[in-house]
């Protein structure tokens, strides 16, 4: 007699770890992280919710597996140039991987995956920095700085770009509030910076922050 996750002989299995993660990522793209539940995932796969726990003891375990899948291929991103070019390539690749999925940064930020894709990315970046002359401690802290900046920026980026448009509305509200304050002589520095503060050119914001990080690392390396 077959179980919900083990169909009769000759029929394809409805449930395995890889397919579960693929289906979960599809639901994430469709409806976002808040709507992703174990019950909804089980329904999408045509199994009982309890069958999922054979592979994932908790929803957090599922999210970690989703993060690991999003990191697939990051360690092998083509590099070229010096250490700063390699570091920039890896940061951009991580951002792109997270942007490829709705709420991807929220999933990635909350899991701290220790799978081979995530660890391979981290090892590649630390190796690039060590080869450039950074000490072990400096390379490790630089990894955190680059990864945390990239994930944090992408969190905000996806909040702005989420389908319901609330983030874009917030930018419009910022523009309106600051403009109203200008009539009373308030926020003169924000008024001067408003075109950039309310800009939706999020790649430009990311590249500026990444350049600051790399400039700081170059300065640290020159001190050696």
C-alpha positions in Angstrom: 0.0 0.0 0.0 1.5 3.4 -1.0 1.8 6.4 1.3 1.2 10.0 0.2 4.9 10.4 -0.5 5.5 6.9 -1.9 3.1 6.3 -4.8 2.4 2.8 -6.2 5.3 1.1 -8.1 5.8 2.4 -11.6 4.5 5.9 -10.8 6.9 8.9 -10.4 7.5 9.9 -6.8 5.6 13.0 -5.9 7.9 14.1 -3.1 11.6 14.4 -2.7 13.9 17.0 -1.3 15.0 18.7 -4.5 11.4 18.9 -5.9 10.1 20.2 -2.6 12.7 23.1 -2.7 11.9 23.9 -6.3 8.2 24.0 -5.6 8.7 26.2 -2.5 10.8 28.7 -4.6 8.0 28.7 -7.2 5.4 29.5 -4.5 7.8 32.2 -3.1 7.9 33.9 -6.5 4.2 33.6 -6.9 3.0 34.9 -3.5 5.9 36.0 -1.4 7.4 34.7 1.9 4.5 35.6 4.1 2.2 33.4 2.1 4.5 30.4 2.0 3.3 27.9 4.6 4.1 24.2 4.9 0.4 23.4 4.3 0.3 25.4 1.1 3.5 23.8 -0.1 2.0 20.3 0.7 -1.1 21.2 -1.3 1.0 22.3 -4.2 2.8 19.0 -4.2 -0.3 16.9 -3.7 0.8 15.4 -0.4 -0.2 15.6 3.2 1.5 18.3 5.2 3.1 15.8 7.5 4.9 14.2 4.6 7.1 17.3 4.2 8.6 16.8 7.7 10.4 13.7 6.4 12.8 16.1 4.7 12.4 19.3 6.7 11.8 19.2 10.5 10.7 22.8 10.6 9.9 25.6 8.1 13.2 27.2 9.0 14.9 24.0 7.7 13.0 24.5 4.4 14.0 28.1 4.2 17.7 27.2 4.7 17.4 24.7 1.9 15.8 27.4 -0.3 18.7 29.8 0.5 21.2 27.1 -0.4 19.5 26.6 -3.7 19.5 30.3 -4.4 23.3 30.3 -3.8 23.9 27.6 -6.4 26.7 28.6 -8.8 27.9 31.6 -6.9 31.2 30.1 -6.0 32.0 29.5 -9.7 31.1 33.0 -10.9 33.7 34.1 -13.5 36.2 36.6 -12.1 39.0 38.4 -13.7 41.0 41.5 -12.8 42.4 42.1 -9.3 41.0 41.2 -5.9 38.6 44.2 -5.9 37.2 43.2 -9.3 36.7 39.7 -8.0 35.1 40.9 -4.8 32.7 43.1 -6.8 31.8 40.3 -9.1 30.9 38.1 -6.2 28.8 40.8 -4.5 26.9 41.5 -7.7 26.3 37.8 -8.2 24.9 37.4 -4.7 22.6 40.4 -5.3 21.4 39.0 -8.6 20.8 35.6 -7.1 18.6 37.1 -4.4 16.8 39.4 -6.8 15.9 36.4 -8.9 13.3 35.4 -6.3 10.6 37.4 -4.7 11.6 38.1 -1.1 14.9 36.2 -1.8 16.9 38.5 0.5 14.4 37.9 3.3 14.8 34.2 3.0 18.6 34.3 2.8 19.0 36.8 5.6 17.1 34.7 8.1 18.6 31.3 7.6 22.5 31.3 7.8 22.7 28.3 5.5 25.8 26.1 5.9 25.4 24.1 2.7 28.1 23.7 0.1 26.8 26.4 -2.2 26.8 29.1 0.5 30.1 27.9 2.0 31.7 27.7 -1.4 30.8 31.3 -2.1 32.2 32.4 1.3 35.4 30.3 0.8 35.9 31.9 -2.7 35.6 35.4 -1.4 37.8 34.8 1.7 40.4 33.1 -0.6 40.4 36.1 -3.0 41.1 38.5 -0.1 43.8 36.3 1.5 45.6 36.0 -1.8 45.5 39.8 -2.1 47.4 40.1 1.2 44.7 40.6 3.8 45.2 38.7 7.1 42.9 35.9 8.0 40.9 38.1 10.5 40.6 40.9 8.0 39.4 38.6 5.2 36.8 37.0 7.5 35.5 40.4 8.6 35.5 41.7 5.0 33.4 38.7 4.0 30.8 39.7 6.6 30.9 43.3 5.5 30.4 42.5 1.8 27.8 39.9 2.4 25.9 41.9 5.0 25.9 45.0 2.8 24.7 43.1 -0.2 21.9 41.2 1.6 20.8 44.3 3.5 20.7 46.5 0.4 18.8 43.8 -1.4 16.3 43.6 1.4 15.5 47.3 1.1 15.6 47.0 -2.7 13.0 44.2 -2.8 10.8 46.1 -0.3 10.7 49.0 -2.7 10.0 46.8 -5.7 7.5 44.4 -4.1 4.5 43.8 -6.3 1.9 45.7 -4.2 3.9 48.8 -4.8 4.0 49.9 -1.2 7.7 50.6 -1.4 7.4 52.9 -4.4 4.6 54.7 -2.7 6.9 55.3 0.3 9.4 56.9 -2.0 6.7 59.2 -3.3 5.6 60.0 0.3 9.2 60.9 1.2 9.3 63.2 -1.8 6.0 64.9 -0.8 6.9 65.3 2.9 10.3 66.8 2.2 8.9 69.1 -0.5 6.2 70.3 1.9 8.9 71.0 4.5 10.8 73.1 2.0 8.0 75.7 2.1 8.8 76.2 5.8 12.5 76.2 5.3 12.9 72.7 6.8 15.2 69.9 5.6 17.4 72.0 3.4 20.0 69.2 3.0 17.4 66.7 2.1 15.9 69.0 -0.4 19.3 69.4 -2.1 19.6 65.6 -2.2 16.0 64.6 -2.9 16.5 63.5 -6.5 18.9 60.8 -5.3 17.1 60.0 -2.1 13.8 59.3 -3.9 15.4 57.7 -6.9 14.5 54.2 -8.0 17.9 53.6 -9.6 18.7 51.0 -7.0 21.6 49.6 -8.9 23.3 53.0 -8.7 22.8 53.0 -4.9 24.2 49.5 -4.7 27.3 50.3 -6.8 28.0 53.4 -4.7 27.9 51.5 -1.5 30.0 48.7 -2.9 32.6 51.2 -4.1 32.9 52.7 -0.6 33.4 49.2 0.8 36.2 48.4 -1.7 37.8 51.8 -1.2 38.0 51.1 2.5 39.5 47.7 1.9 42.1 49.2 -0.5 43.0 51.7 2.2 43.4 48.9 4.7 45.6 47.0 2.4 47.9 50.0 1.7 48.5 50.3 5.5 50.2 46.9 5.5 
